[in-house]
């Protein structure tokens, strides 16, 4: 019998190898032998990518909860959950995606101090009362998630190292406010409006912001002082456009930009 040299590697190296795999495959390695049974529980990245969605089938997210409950790594650096759309469903709107609730353990100090990147699709963000923010988080991407205006503001205020923030077609938002601290490190902000929802207000006043991407009603975009802004891409997602309002934005708020794109 040939010698299993991979299994003889130190735990730290095996954890690093498993961290490059989708989590469902990393978990499956636990059946290889007793040596591998618990290794996946100590990986520093959790990736649940490509949950398939079809309007006539429900999505079972229990695997996510079960994995988080068994995860024992002292630090978690990346957390990703995404949903894919089968066939040409993306062209048939509106689509009501099922939402899953993140377990309370996701907001616990165990994770909040080490997570550097979070990417979520179709998740409900509802932090616990004891949530103190993700102190190491630098990148946050939310796609078709459910979150309130208050949660957005809580993220901006409590995630003090956040540099990149994307809100893409998220639910129940009414007035998104990206401002609050003079020492904000936010450099990149992207906002995409949900076509089937009523227009909402988006206020951006971030002194360190370098790049802004916005898709929605331009008349609902309120810009504050953005001295470091170098690039803006604006897409007006509506049949009617107020040319005078757009001209005012260009002349008074974005005249200093190095790169500007406007489309509708």
C-alpha positions in Angstrom: 0.0 0.0 0.0 1.3 3.4 -0.9 2.1 5.8 1.9 -0.4 8.7 2.4 2.0 11.6 2.5 -0.7 14.3 2.4 -2.3 13.1 5.6 1.1 13.2 7.3 1.3 17.0 6.7 0.9 19.3 9.8 -2.6 20.4 10.6 -1.8 24.0 9.8 -0.9 23.1 6.2 -4.0 20.9 5.7 -6.2 23.7 7.1 -4.7 26.1 4.6 -5.3 23.6 1.7 -8.9 23.1 2.8 -9.6 26.8 3.0 -9.3 27.0 -0.8 -12.2 24.6 -1.3 -15.9 25.2 -1.2 -16.9 24.4 2.3 -19.3 21.6 1.3 -16.3 19.8 -0.2 -14.1 20.5 2.7 -16.7 19.0 5.0 -16.8 15.9 2.8 -13.1 15.2 3.5 -14.1 14.2 7.1 -15.1 10.7 5.8 -11.6 10.0 4.4 -10.2 8.8 7.8 -10.1 9.6 11.4 -7.2 11.9 10.6 -9.4 14.1 8.5 -12.6 13.9 10.6 -12.3 17.3 12.3 -9.8 19.1 10.1 -12.4 21.1 8.2 -13.7 22.6 11.5 -10.6 24.7 11.8 -10.4 26.4 8.4 -10.3 30.2 8.3 -12.7 30.6 5.3 -16.3 29.5 4.9 -17.6 29.5 1.3 -21.1 28.4 0.5 -21.3 29.3 -3.1 -23.9 28.6 -5.8 -27.0 27.5 -3.8 -29.3 26.8 -6.9 -32.6 28.8 -7.0 -35.8 27.8 -8.8 -39.2 29.3 -8.0 -40.8 25.9 -7.6 -38.1 24.5 -5.3 -37.2 25.7 -1.8 -33.6 26.2 -0.7 -32.3 24.3 2.3 -29.9 26.6 4.2 -29.7 24.3 7.2 -26.2 23.2 6.1 -25.0 26.7 6.7 -26.3 26.8 10.3 -24.9 23.3 11.0 -21.5 24.2 9.7 -21.3 27.4 11.8 -22.3 25.5 14.9 -19.5 23.0 14.4 -16.8 25.4 13.3 -14.0 25.7 15.9 -11.3 27.8 14.3 -10.0 30.6 16.5 -10.3 33.0 13.6 -12.6 33.3 10.6 -11.3 35.6 7.8 -13.9 35.1 5.0 -17.5 34.2 5.0 -19.4 33.8 1.7 -22.9 32.7 0.9 -24.3 33.1 -2.6 -27.3 31.9 -4.7 -27.4 31.2 -8.4 -30.3 31.5 -10.7 -31.1 28.6 -13.0 -31.8 29.1 -16.7 -33.1 32.5 -17.8 -34.9 33.3 -14.6 -32.9 36.5 -14.1 -34.7 38.1 -17.0 -38.1 37.4 -15.5 -38.7 40.0 -12.9 -39.8 40.5 -10.2 -38.2 37.4 -8.6 -38.8 36.8 -4.9 -35.7 35.0 -3.5 -36.0 33.0 -0.3 -34.2 34.7 2.6 -32.3 32.8 5.3 -31.6 34.2 8.8 -28.0 34.3 9.9 -27.7 32.5 13.2 -26.9 34.6 16.3 -23.4 33.0 16.5 -22.4 34.8 13.3 -22.4 38.1 15.2 -20.6 36.7 18.2 -17.2 38.1 19.3 -15.6 34.9 18.2 -16.2 35.9 14.5 -16.6 39.6 14.7 -13.0 40.2 15.7 -11.4 38.3 12.8 -13.6 38.5 9.7 -12.0 40.6 7.0 -14.4 39.8 4.1 -18.1 39.0 4.0 -20.1 38.3 0.9 -23.8 37.4 1.4 -26.6 36.6 -1.0 -30.3 36.4 0.1 -29.5 36.7 3.8 -31.3 38.5 6.6 -28.9 40.7 8.5 -30.3 41.4 12.0 -27.5 41.9 14.5 -28.0 40.9 18.1 -28.2 43.7 20.7 -24.7 42.8 22.0 -23.1 43.2 18.5 -20.2 45.5 18.6 -19.3 45.4 14.9 -16.8 43.5 12.8 -13.6 45.1 14.1 -11.4 43.7 11.3 -13.8 43.8 8.4 -12.5 45.5 5.2 -14.9 44.3 2.5 -18.7 43.7 2.7 -20.9 42.7 -0.3 -24.6 42.2 0.1 -26.8 40.9 -2.8 -30.6 40.7 -2.5 -30.3 40.7 1.3 -32.8 41.9 3.8 -31.6 44.7 6.1 -33.0 47.9 7.5 -31.7 51.4 7.3 -30.7 51.1 10.9 -28.5 48.1 10.2 -26.7 49.9 7.4 -25.9 52.8 9.7 -24.8 50.3 12.4 -22.4 48.7 10.0 -21.0 52.0 8.9 -20.5 53.2 12.5 -19.2 50.0 14.1 -17.1 48.5 11.3 -14.3 51.0 11.6 -11.9 49.4 9.1 -14.4 48.9 6.4 -13.0 50.0 3.0 -15.4 48.5 0.4 -19.2 48.3 0.8 -21.7 47.0 -1.8 -25.4 47.0 -1.5 -27.0 45.3 -4.5 -30.8 45.0 -4.8 -31.4 44.6 -1.1 -34.8 44.7 0.5 -36.8 47.0 2.8 -34.4 49.9 2.6 -35.9 53.4 2.6 -33.2 55.9 3.4 -29.6 54.6 3.1 -27.1 56.9 4.9 -23.4 56.4 4.4 -21.8 58.9 6.8 -21.1 59.3 10.5 -17.5 59.3 11.4 -14.7 61.7 10.6 -12.2 58.8 10.7 -14.1 56.6 8.2 -11.9 54.5 6.0 -14.6 53.7 3.4 -13.0 54.1 -0.1 -15.4 52.2 -2.4 -19.2 52.3 -2.2 -21.6 50.6 -4.7 -25.4 50.8 -4.6 -27.8 49.1 -6.9 -31.5 49.8 -6.6 -34.1 47.0 -6.7 -36.3 47.7 -9.8 -39.5 46.4 -8.2 -39.3 48.6 -5.1 -40.3 52.2 -4.7 -37.5 54.8 -5.1 -35.5 55.4 -1.9 -33.0 58.0 -0.8 -29.3 57.4 -0.7 -27.1 59.9 1.1 -23.4 59.7 0.9 -21.1 61.8 2.9 -17.8 59.9 3.3 -14.6 62.0 3.4 -12.3 59.1 2.4 -14.5 57.8 -0.5 -12.5 57.3 -3.7 -14.9 55.4 -5.9 -18.7 55.7 -6.1 -21.0 53.5 -8.2 -24.7 54.1 -8.2 -27.6 52.5 -10.1 -31.1 54.0 -9.4 -33.0 57.2 -9.5 -30.4 60.0 -9.6 -32.9 62.4 -8.1 -32.7 60.2 -5.0 -29.0 60.5 -4.6 -27.8 63.1 -2.1 -24.0 63.8 -2.1 -22.2 65.5 0.7 -18.6 66.6 0.9 -16.5 64.0 -1.0 -13.0 65.6 -1.2 -11.1 62.4 -2.1 -13.6 61.1 -4.7 -11.8 60.4 -7.9 -14.2 58.1 -9.8 -17.9 57.9 -10.1 -20.2 55.8 -12.3 -23.8 56.8 -12.3 -26.7 54.9 -14.0 -30.2 56.4 -14.0 -32.5 53.4 -13.9 -35.7 55.1 -15.0 -37.4 56.2 -18.2 -37.6 59.9 -17.1 -34.5 61.9 -16.1 -34.2 65.4 -14.7 -31.4 66.9 -16.8 -31.2 70.0 -14.6 -30.7 67.9 -11.5 -28.0 65.8 -13.1 -26.2 68.9 -14.3 -26.3 70.4 -10.8 -24.6 67.2 -9.5 -22.0 67.3 -12.1 -21.2 71.0 -11.7 -21.4 71.3 -7.9 -20.5 67.9 -6.5 -18.5 66.0 -9.1 -16.7 68.6 -11.1 -13.3 67.7 -9.6 -13.4 64.0 -10.6 -10.7 62.3 -12.7 -13.2 59.8 -14.2 -17.0 60.2 -14.5 -19.5 58.1 -16.3 -23.2 58.9 -16.5 -25.8 56.7 -18.4 -29.5 56.0 -18.4 
